[in-house]
Amino acid sequence: MINYISILAGLVPCKGTIEDPCTLLKLFELIKNIMNWLMWYGGIFAALFIAGGGIMMLISRGNPGQISKAKMWITYAVIGLLIVFCAWLIINTIMIVLDYQESIFGKWGIIGDEIIK
């Protein structure tokens, strides 16, 4: 059984206590963490499904049903990867419009003069 808590550990940057309150800066850090997580695991799953579809196509031996199934795997993997990338692009654009980012490739953690650790 997969321990999902250990996989998702570190996404939430605050504990909600007096010592570590959840602020607006922590919300943006949470958004950044979720998007990084989605990009990382989305890429891994897409690569696995593309490789699986390619292997399925190779071992289909000309069976049209297996070839169409393999093409469907590859198509859905690419569509999923495009959805994840478009989600990142939308969030990135919102962060730029809100002026919470210096460049298109990162630094959401730098907001004004405060640096999120």
C-alpha positions, 0 to 999 in steps of 0.5 A: 500500500502506498503511503500517500501522506509521505508522498504529499508531505511538504506541500502545505508550508504552514502548520496553522499554529501561533508559531507558524501561522498560515498567511497569504504568503504561505498560500502562494507557496502552497500554490507553487508547491502543488504546481511543482508536484503536478508538473513532476508527477504528471511528467513521470506518469505521461512518460510511463504511459507513452512508453507503455503505449509504444511497447504495446504498439511494438508487441501488437504484431499488427493487431488493429485493436491493440494498435488503436489501444496503444495509440489511445494510451499515447494520445491520452498521455500527451493530452494529460501532459498538455492539461498539466502544462496549461494549468501551470501556464494559467497559474503562472500568468495569474502570478505575473498579473498579480505581480507576485513573480519576477520571471516566467520561470520561477521565484514565486517565493519572493514577494516584495521584500519577504523571502519565503523559506 
